[in-house]
Amino acid sequence: MTVSHELPDLTGRTIVVTGTTSGLGLALSGALAAAGARILMTVRDAERGAAAVDQVRAGIDGTGSAEPVLLDLADLSSVRAAATEIRERTGNRVDVLINNAAVSLGPHSRTRDGFELQIGTNHLGPAALTWLLMPALRAAGDLGRPARVVTTSSLGHRTGGLDLADLHWERRRYSPTRAYGASKLANLLFAAELDRRLRTNGDPVSSIAAHPGLTTSQLLTNSLARRSTWRSRLLVLPDRYLSQPVAAGIAPQLTAATGPVDGGDYLGPTGPFEIRGPAGPARRSAAAEDRGLANELWRITSAATGVTPDPGPAVRT
């Protein structure tokens, strides 16, 4: 597999990026819009979203564009509303969905729907959004250039397993690190299962996963700072001194979204320990390769969100 993050001309392409008011999402939006794409930037806060869109627009010198869409992945009613709005605004055609937004390592809290915050925001919300936007992705793919779903995971997926019997930490003592790792493992399992089902159905949509290594996106730093413990402050040090700039950290996601990759691929930095370096093939944990776990997660995700999976189990006719 050959990968590159040099962007082609994206004029005429519509790309949805989640979590765009700062860090990786803001950088992704800017790079893709500068290459000519129409970017729908999902934001939780209208004021911050407007500022982020203005920043992206200031860097566009060509056919690209940027516009905000209100979306809170921790609220399924917001996910449904955003998906409907996106489909209406785009004429039901989306070329790429980049599930980038995430939260990490905060205290035990719940989403609006009662899910543990990290699994709810990082997996359940994005999975529901993906299924709800699949008709628009499929419509774009039917035009002759396969659409893509890019799921952003993390090196943290290796830090713990996924207990499907206690997904929301109601029986176990809560561990922010393990809960984050579980949500990122769920991302990889979902991306792989999505790819298998798309292939089975012969859909013109590919599912690719990517992780940014360690970047200065502030996701980890801000989350750990909020915990205000000496262990948390120590964990900030690797992020501060070993991480790569955001402009480099988005390379795997950009390659997944626009480069010569195959459905089912997983990309990340290729330097030591996948912390930094050029984009290339990344390693999955053994748990991330578990097809039985992925299939059961798919079922549980549908039951939890109330969203019918798309693609379904049958071959589309």
QUIMO-V655245 format. One record per residue. N is the residue number from 1. RES is the residue in one small letter. NEAR is the number of other ideal C-beta (glycine too) atoms within 10 Angstrom. Layout:
n: <N	N>
res: <RES	RES>
near: <NEAR	NEAR>
This chain:
n: <1	2	3	4	5	6	7	8	9	10	11	12	13	14	15	16	17	18	19	20	21	22	23	24	25	26	27	28	29	30	31	32	33	34	35	36	37	38	39	40	41	42	43	44	45	46	47	48	49	50	51	52	53	54	55	56	57	58	59	60	61	62	63	64	65	66	67	68	69	70	71	72	73	74	75	76	77	78	79	80	81	82	83	84	85	86	87	88	89	90	91	92	93	94	95	96	97	98	99	100	101	102	103	104	105	106	107	108	109	110	111	112	113	114	115	116	117	118	119	120	121	122	123	124	125	126	127	128	129	130	131	132	133	134	135	136	137	138	139	140	141	142	143	144	145	146	147	148	149	150	151	152	153	154	155	156	157	158	159	160	161	162	163	164	165	166	167	168	169	170	171	172	173	174	175	176	177	178	179	180	181	182	183	184	185	186	187	188	189	190	191	192	193	194	195	196	197	198	199	200	201	202	203	204	205	206	207	208	209	210	211	212	213	214	215	216	217	218	219	220	221	222	223	224	225	226	227	228	229	230	231	232	233	234	235	236	237	238	239	240	241	242	243	244	245	246	247	248	249	250	251	252	253	254	255	256	257	258	259	260	261	262	263	264	265	266	267	268	269	270	271	272	273	274	275	276	277	278	279	280	281	282	283	284	285	286	287	288	289	290	291	292	293	294	295	296	297	298	299	300	301	302	303	304	305	306	307	308	309	310	311	312	313	314	315	316	317>
res: <m	t	v	s	h	e	l	p	d	l	t	g	r	t	i	v	v	t	g	t	t	s	g	l	g	l	a	l	s	g	a	l	a	a	a	g	a	r	i	l	m	t	v	r	d	a	e	r	g	a	a	a	v	d	q	v	r	a	g	i	d	g	t	g	s	a	e	p	v	l	l	d	l	a	d	l	s	s	v	r	a	a	a	t	e	i	r	e	r	t	g	n	r	v	d	v	l	i	n	n	a	a	v	s	l	g	p	h	s	r	t	r	d	g	f	e	l	q	i	g	t	n	h	l	g	p	a	a	l	t	w	l	l	m	p	a	l	r	a	a	g	d	l	g	r	p	a	r	v	v	t	t	s	s	l	g	h	r	t	g	g	l	d	l	a	d	l	h	w	e	r	r	r	y	s	p	t	r	a	y	g	a	s	k	l	a	n	l	l	f	a	a	e	l	d	r	r	l	r	t	n	g	d	p	v	s	s	i	a	a	h	p	g	l	t	t	s	q	l	l	t	n	s	l	a	r	r	s	t	w	r	s	r	l	l	v	l	p	d	r	y	l	s	q	p	v	a	a	g	i	a	p	q	l	t	a	a	t	g	p	v	d	g	g	d	y	l	g	p	t	g	p	f	e	i	r	g	p	a	g	p	a	r	r	s	a	a	a	e	d	r	g	l	a	n	e	l	w	r	i	t	s	a	a	t	g	v	t	p	d	p	g	p	a	v	r	t>
near: <10	8	20	16	20	10	17	12	11	24	12	12	23	22	25	28	30	25	28	33	22	17	22	24	26	23	25	28	31	24	24	27	26	18	22	18	28	22	30	25	26	28	23	18	13	10	9	14	20	13	15	22	22	11	16	26	16	10	13	17	7	12	14	24	16	25	14	22	19	14	27	20	27	23	18	22	10	18	27	16	15	24	24	12	14	22	17	10	14	18	10	15	18	30	26	25	28	30	28	27	27	27	20	22	21	16	9	14	12	12	21	12	16	9	20	22	21	29	24	27	22	28	29	28	27	28	28	22	28	24	21	20	24	22	15	23	27	21	19	23	20	14	12	7	12	16	26	23	29	27	30	27	29	25	19	20	25	16	17	19	14	25	13	14	7	12	22	21	19	9	8	11	7	13	15	19	15	19	25	26	24	28	29	29	28	29	25	25	29	25	29	22	22	29	21	18	19	26	15	14	18	10	23	17	27	23	25	26	30	30	26	31	24	22	25	17	24	14	22	23	16	16	20	22	13	11	14	8	9	7	9	17	12	10	17	15	9	12	17	11	8	13	20	18	12	19	13	20	25	30	29	34	31	24	26	30	28	24	21	10	24	9	19	16	21	22	28	28	26	17	13	9	12	20	17	21	16	14	26	18	14	20	11	17	15	8	18	23	12	18	11	7	18	21	15	15	21	19	12	15	24	16	9	20	23	10	20	9	19	19	20	13	10	9	10	12	5>
